[in-house]
Amino acid sequence: MIRVLIADDQDLVRLGLRTLVDSEDDMTLAGEAADGLGAVAVARAERPDVVLMDVRMPGIDGIEATRRIVADPQLAHTRVIVLTTFELDEYVFDALRNGASGFLIKDTRPAELLRAIRLVAGGEALLSPSVTRRVVREFATRPSPVRKPHPRLGTLTEREREIVGLVGEGLSNDEIGERLVVSPATARTHVSRAMTKLGARDRAQLVVFAYQSGLVDI
C-alpha cells in the first residue's frame, strides 16, 4: 500500500487529490497539510511513501519543505513530487536540487498523476524529457555558473560519464540506447551503476549532478 501525504494550501486542491488517492486500491492517505511547516511535521509523524508537494504555500514554501523532508534521515524512504500551476523552470531545478524525485504541473491528467505516484514510490524518478529540456534551455540563457567537479566524478567510467550527461539532457533509457547504439537494458544498467557510485537517490539527482559537474553543456 502506497501511503500518500498531500500538501497544498488550497482546500479544493487537497480534496481533489484526496479523492483521487482514495479511489485507488493500492494507495491510502497518510495525511494532509496546508503549509510547508505542516507538511514537514506530518511527514515526520506519518512517514509517508510519497508527498505531493505544492510549491507556493504560507510560511516556508514547498521547495524548503522538500529540502527538510529529504534531509531527515528518518524519512530516507519518503519521496517528494512537486506540484505547481506555474511552468517555471526555476522551480523545476530548485525542486530537484533540494531532493524532489519529480515535478508535475497541476493540470496533469489524473491517470498520469497516479502513474507518477506509483513510479516514485517504486524508487524511480519522475522527470520527463520535455521538462528536463526546458531546464536546459533556461540555464543556457543564464550567465555561465562556476561549476565544480563532484568528488565522486572520478569513480565513473568514461561511458558512465557520457550516459550521466545524456540523462542530464533529458534523454530516456531508450533514447540513450539509440544515441549510443546499445540496448535500453544496457543503458539502464549504466544509469543504475552511476547512481550507485554517486550515491544518488534516483534519476532526478543524476540530472542535478550532471549540471553541477559540467557534464551538460549549458
N, C-alpha and C positions, 0 to 999 in steps of 0.2 A: 504494500500500500504506500503510495506516494503522499507524503504529508506536505501540504502547501500553506505558506503564510502569505497573506495579501496585505500590502502596504500602499495605501493611497488615501489622499485627503478628501476625495470626493465620495460621498455615501453611495451614489448611484453606480459609480465605477466598481466599488467594492461589492455591491450587491450583484452586479452582473458577473463579476469574476467568481464570486462565491457560488452563484447558481450554476455556472459552467463547471466548476470543480466538483460540486455536489452531484452533478449528473453523470459522473464517470465512476465506474465500479472499482477502478484501481487507484482512485485519489480520495483524499479526505482533507478537510480544512483543519489546519493546525492552529490558526488564529488570524486576527486582523489587527491592523494599526492604521492610525490616521496621520501619523507624522514619523519623521525619521527616528527620533529617540524611542518612540513606541515600538517601531519595527525592530530596533536592536534589542530592546527589553523582552519583547515577545519571542524573538528568535532565541535568545539565551534561555528563556524559560521553557520553550516548547521544542527546541532543536528540530526545526522542520527540514525536510529534504530539499525543498525549493522555495525561494522567496520571490514573489512577483513584486518588484520594487518600482514605485513611481519616482520620477526624478525630482519634480518640484513639490515639496511639502513644507509645512511650517517647521520652525526650529532648524534642525540640521536637514539638509536635502538628502535625496536618495543616494547620491554618489558617496557622501560621507558615511551614511548609514551602511552602505555596501562595504566600504573600507573597514569599518569597525566589525562587521559580521565576519568578513573574510579573515581579519587579523586575530579573531578569537580562536585559540586552539581547541576550545570545546565545541566549536562549530566547524570543524575541519571538513565534515561531510556535507555541509549546507552549501547549496549553490544558489546564485542570485541571477535572475533575469530582470534586466532593467526595462521598464515600460515608460514611454513618453509620447506626448502628442506632437512633439517637435522633432522634425527630421534634421537635427543639427549635429554635425559631425563631432563638435567639441564634446558633446555628451557621450557619443559613442566611445571615443578614445578615453575620456575620463573614467567612464564606467569600466572599460577593460583594464585600464591602468590600475584601478582600485580593486580589481579582482572579480568583476562580474563575469559570468560564464556566457552571457548572451545579451542581446539588445533587440527589442521589438517595438514597433510603432503600435499605439493603442488601437488603431483601426484594423489590426491584423485579424484575419478571419478566425472564428472560434476553433475550427479544426486545426489550423496552423499553430495556434497558441497551445492547444492540448498536446500536439506533437512536440512542440518546443519543451514543454514541461517534462515529458517523458524522456526526451533526448538528454536534457540537462541532468535529470535525476539518474540517468544511466551512466553519467560521467563524461558525456560528450559536451562540446562547446556549441553554442548556437550563434554562429556568426556567418551570415550568408555572404557569398562573394560580392553581391551588389553593395552591401553595407561596407564591407572592407574596402572596396574600390573607392567609395565615397570618401573614406578616411584618407586614402592615398591621395586623391585629388585635393582634398582640403590641405593636407600637410605640404603638398607640392607648391602651394601658393604662399606659404609662410617663409620667413627668413630661415636659412639653414640652421638647425639647432646643433649645439655641441653634443655629440653622441659618444659615449664611452663603451668599449667592448665589455660584454658581460664576462665576469670572472670565469665562467664555465664554458666560454666560447671555444676554448682550445680543446675541449673534450669531444667536440663534434668532428666527424669526418667531413671531407670536402663535399661529398654528396649530401650529407645531412644539413650542412650549412646552406647548400643550394635549395634544398627542399624547404627548410625553415623560411628562407627568403620568399619562396613561392607561396607558402602559407600566408606570409605577411602581405602578399599582393592580393590575397583573397581567392586563390585557386583551391578547388576541391581536390580530393584524392584522385578522382577520375581525370580532372584537368591536369594535375601534376603528372600522372602516369602518361597522358597523351603528350605532354610537353617533353618529358624525358624518355619517352618510348620504353616505359616499363608498365607493368600491370598495376591497377589500382591497389591490389593487395600488397604489392611491393612498396608502393608509395605510402600506404598506411603503416607498414612495418617501420619504415624510416621515420615517419612522423612520431610514432609511438616511442621509438628509441631516443629520438631527440627530446621528447617530453621528459622521459626518464632521466636522461643525462642533465637536463637543465632544471629538474625539479619543478616542472610546470604542472599546474593542476589540470589544465585542459588546453585545447587548441587555441582558445582565446588568449591565453598567456603567451603562446608562441608568437602570436601577432604582435603583442607588446614587445616581446624580446627582439623580434625582427626589426622593429622600428628603432628601439633604443640601442641596438648593437650595430646599426648601419647595414643590415642585410637587405634592406629595401631602399631603393633609390627614391628620394623624395625631393 
